[in-house]
Structure formats: C-alpha cells, structure tokens
Amino acid sequence: MSPDLTHIDTWLFDLDNTLYPEESGFMKQVEGRMTDFVAQAVGLPHHEAYILQKKYFAEHGLTLKGLMLNHGTDPAEFHALFHDLSLEVLVRDHHLLDALRALPGRRYIFTNADDRHAERVLAHLGLTDLFDAVFHIHSFGFAPKPDPLGFERLIAAHGLNPLTIAFFEDSERNLKPAKDLGMTTIMVGTRALDSVAPFIDYKTAKLAPFLRRARLREA
C-alpha cells in the first residue's frame, strides 16, 4: 500500500546516508579522517583511536561531543577536516530531485554535521534550493541527535508542529526521539528493512521511490 502522508506539511531529512545512498562510500572517507584526528588529538594508536571514536559516538551521538567534553577539542578545527573532501562519489539523483520538489509544505535538513559540510553536499547534489533551512550542529547548540534537546530546539526555532512532520533518517536510534514527540518516522537505507523498532512507521531502502509512492496532501 502507498504510505499515507496526507497529514504531513513539514518534511525533515537527515543529510548523510539519507539524501544519498550509504553505498557511495562517502562516509567511509569521513570516518577515516575522523579516526586520524582522534589518534592525533588523544595520542593513541590508530586502532585504539577508532575504538574511542566509536565509544564517544555511542555515548554522545557524536564523536566530536566526546572530544569536546573530554579533550577540549575545538569544533572548528574538527569540522575543517571534512571541508576539502572530494564529493565525486556522490551522484546527483534527478528522480530524488523531482520527488522532493513535489512535496507540499516546508522542507528542512536536520544534521549532526556543520553548516559548511551541509552546504557543500547539498550544492553538489543539486538540493540547495529545495530546502527552507538547514538545522546543523551549531544551530542546536551541540545537542546532537538522538538528544531530545536538539529536536526541541529545532521545533522551537522554526515553529513546527511535530504531529505534521515526517522525519527521514538512516540511523534507527535517531528516530526514537522524533517518534516520542509525535513525528511520523521513516528509516532509509540498506539496514532499514531489517529494523523491528516499534517507533519506526515506515522503512525503505531507497528514498526517491518511497516519496513517489506516498500519498500526499493537496498542495
């Protein structure tokens, strides 16, 4: 059956591995640079730095948050790591562009990345003009997903009604606080169909076909 999204007037999207497929391998590049940074900042061998990186991600929702709290890392220095990454592996998806363009109402990006990273990726994918705003890690005061505070700040900043928001994410745990607030939750990506989480309303391996199948409210 077609997903019933006729009650939705606000479309909220994660960025990385959601608006482009995880199979691109782009986030592997990001992860590799992150591990190098952790190794240098903390003075650990590479394999131990990777373990610490994942520990901070699990505890804080963001490796950077753990580095800031425990090692005084400057977020600007950390984010600069990714601003010269090649975007060649990211391919513009015209089917996705058309599907996003057809969505009635407001569209937002909600990402744990910084503004510069989001700007680069959106521009490369041809998505910049399709979104009303980008709510990035600085916007919500370093309360990264899945911290409910980040969601609350997003809602307050843009005057949103959670009951009319559809939130698209590749990370299962980031969808729980959205569902707790009353949002309609959609998990996207290669792991989505295997999820049995009760707080996920819809699951799809590919974003564009899902949006094309969905029933939407009249514009």
C-alpha positions as CSV (number, residue, x, y, z in Angstrom):
1,M,0.0,0.0,0.0
2,S,1.1,3.6,-0.6
3,P,2.4,5.3,2.6
4,D,-0.3,7.7,3.9
5,L,1.4,11.1,4.4
6,T,-1.6,13.2,3.8
7,H,-1.3,14.7,7.3
8,I,2.3,15.9,6.6
9,D,3.1,19.6,5.9
10,T,6.7,19.6,7.1
11,W,9.5,17.3,5.7
12,L,12.6,16.8,7.8
13,F,15.6,15.0,6.4
14,D,18.9,13.8,7.8
15,L,21.7,14.5,5.3
16,D,24.5,12.0,5.2
17,N,23.5,8.4,4.1
18,T,19.9,9.6,3.7
19,L,19.8,12.1,0.8
20,Y,22.5,10.0,-0.9
21,P,23.0,6.2,-0.5
22,E,25.4,4.8,2.0
23,E,26.8,2.6,-0.8
24,S,28.5,5.7,-2.2
25,G,31.2,5.2,0.4
26,F,31.5,8.9,1.1
27,M,31.0,8.5,4.9
28,K,33.9,6.0,4.9
29,Q,36.1,8.8,3.9
30,V,34.7,11.0,6.7
31,E,35.2,8.2,9.2
32,G,38.7,7.6,8.2
33,R,39.7,11.3,8.6
34,M,37.9,11.3,11.9
35,T,39.9,8.4,13.2
36,D,43.2,10.1,12.1
37,F,42.1,13.2,14.0
38,V,41.3,11.3,17.2
39,A,44.6,9.4,17.1
40,Q,46.5,12.7,16.8
41,A,44.4,14.6,19.3
42,V,44.4,11.9,22.0
43,G,47.8,10.4,21.3
44,L,46.6,6.8,20.6
45,P,47.5,4.2,18.1
46,H,45.1,4.2,15.1
47,H,43.1,1.0,16.2
48,E,42.7,2.4,19.7
49,A,41.6,5.7,18.4
50,Y,38.9,4.0,16.3
51,I,37.6,2.3,19.4
52,L,37.5,5.6,21.3
53,Q,35.8,7.3,18.3
54,K,33.0,4.7,18.4
55,K,32.7,4.9,22.2
56,Y,32.2,8.7,22.0
57,F,29.7,8.2,19.2
58,A,27.7,5.7,21.2
59,E,27.7,7.8,24.4
60,H,27.1,11.2,22.9
61,G,25.6,10.7,19.5
62,L,28.6,12.5,18.0
63,T,32.3,11.7,18.3
64,L,33.0,15.4,18.4
65,K,30.9,15.9,21.5
66,G,33.1,13.3,23.4
67,L,36.2,15.0,22.2
68,M,34.9,18.4,23.3
69,L,33.9,17.2,26.7
70,N,37.0,15.0,27.5
71,H,39.8,16.7,25.5
72,G,38.8,20.3,24.9
73,T,38.7,19.9,21.1
74,D,37.9,23.0,19.1
75,P,34.9,22.1,16.9
76,A,36.0,24.5,14.2
77,E,39.3,22.6,13.9
78,F,37.5,19.3,13.8
79,H,35.0,20.3,11.2
80,A,37.7,21.7,8.9
81,L,38.9,18.1,8.4
82,F,36.0,17.5,6.0
83,H,35.7,20.7,4.1
84,D,38.1,19.6,1.3
85,L,36.9,16.1,0.9
86,S,36.2,15.1,-2.7
87,L,32.5,14.8,-3.4
88,E,33.0,12.9,-6.7
89,V,31.4,9.7,-5.3
90,L,28.1,11.5,-4.7
91,V,25.9,11.3,-7.8
92,R,23.0,13.7,-8.4
93,D,19.7,11.8,-8.4
94,H,17.2,13.5,-10.7
95,H,14.4,11.2,-9.6
96,L,15.0,12.3,-6.0
97,L,15.1,15.9,-7.0
98,D,11.7,15.6,-8.7
99,A,10.2,13.7,-5.7
100,L,11.4,16.3,-3.2
101,R,10.2,19.1,-5.4
102,A,6.7,17.6,-5.4
103,L,6.4,17.5,-1.6
104,P,3.9,20.1,-0.3
105,G,4.9,22.3,2.6
106,R,8.2,23.1,4.2
107,R,11.4,21.1,3.9
108,Y,14.3,21.1,6.3
109,I,17.7,19.4,6.8
110,F,18.5,18.2,10.3
111,T,22.1,17.1,10.5
112,N,24.8,16.5,13.1
113,A,27.3,17.9,10.7
114,D,28.3,21.6,10.5
115,D,26.9,24.2,8.1
116,R,29.8,24.1,5.7
117,H,29.7,20.4,5.2
118,A,25.9,20.6,4.6
119,E,26.3,23.4,2.1
120,R,28.9,21.5,0.1
121,V,26.9,18.3,-0.1
122,L,23.6,19.9,-0.9
123,A,25.1,22.1,-3.6
124,H,26.9,19.1,-5.2
125,L,23.7,17.1,-5.2
126,G,21.6,20.0,-6.6
127,L,19.5,20.1,-3.5
128,T,20.2,23.6,-2.1
129,D,17.2,25.4,-3.4
130,L,14.8,22.6,-2.3
131,F,15.1,23.3,1.4
132,D,13.9,26.1,3.5
133,A,16.7,25.8,6.1
134,V,19.5,23.6,7.4
135,F,19.4,22.9,11.1
136,H,23.0,21.9,11.8
137,I,25.2,21.1,14.9
138,H,25.8,24.8,15.7
139,S,22.1,25.6,15.3
140,F,21.1,23.3,18.1
141,G,24.0,24.1,20.4
142,F,25.8,20.8,20.2
143,A,22.9,18.7,21.4
144,P,23.3,16.1,18.6
145,K,20.7,13.6,17.6
146,P,19.5,11.5,19.3
147,D,19.5,14.0,22.2
148,P,15.8,15.1,22.5
149,L,17.0,18.7,23.3
150,G,18.2,19.1,19.7
151,F,14.8,18.1,18.4
152,E,13.1,20.5,20.8
153,R,15.4,23.4,19.7
154,L,14.6,22.6,16.1
155,I,10.8,22.7,16.7
156,A,11.1,25.9,18.7
157,A,13.4,27.7,16.2
158,H,11.0,27.1,13.3
159,G,7.6,27.0,15.0
160,L,6.9,23.4,13.9
161,N,4.1,21.0,14.9
162,P,5.6,17.6,15.4
163,L,2.3,15.9,14.5
164,T,2.6,17.1,11.0
165,I,6.3,16.3,10.5
166,A,7.7,13.4,8.5
167,F,11.3,12.6,9.6
168,F,13.6,10.6,7.3
169,E,16.8,9.1,8.8
170,D,19.3,6.3,8.2
171,S,20.0,5.9,11.9
172,E,17.5,3.9,13.9
173,R,18.2,5.4,17.2
174,N,17.8,8.9,15.9
175,L,14.2,8.2,15.0
176,K,13.1,7.3,18.6
177,P,13.0,10.9,20.0
178,A,11.2,12.0,16.9
179,K,8.5,9.4,17.4
180,D,8.3,10.3,21.1
181,L,7.4,13.9,20.0
182,G,4.7,12.6,17.6
183,M,6.5,12.8,14.3
184,T,6.0,10.2,11.5
185,T,9.3,8.3,11.3
186,I,10.8,6.8,8.1
187,M,14.0,4.8,8.2
188,V,16.0,5.0,5.0
189,G,18.9,2.9,3.7
190,T,20.3,-0.6,3.4
191,R,19.6,-1.6,7.0
192,A,16.1,-0.1,7.1
193,L,14.1,-3.2,6.1
194,D,15.7,-5.3,8.8
195,S,14.7,-3.0,11.6
196,V,12.0,-4.1,14.0
197,A,12.0,-1.0,16.1
198,P,8.4,-0.2,17.2
199,F,9.0,3.6,16.8
200,I,9.5,3.4,13.1
201,D,6.4,4.0,11.0
202,Y,7.9,3.2,7.5
203,K,11.0,1.6,6.2
204,T,12.6,2.0,2.7
205,A,15.9,1.0,1.1
206,K,15.6,3.9,-1.4
207,L,14.3,7.3,-0.7
208,A,13.0,8.5,-4.1
209,P,10.7,5.6,-4.8
210,F,9.2,5.9,-1.4
211,L,8.4,9.5,-1.9
212,R,6.9,8.9,-5.3
213,R,4.6,6.2,-3.9
214,A,3.5,8.2,-0.9
215,R,0.0,9.8,-0.7
216,L,0.4,13.5,-0.1
217,R,-1.9,16.2,1.0
218,E,-3.3,18.6,-1.6
219,A,-0.8,21.5,-2.3
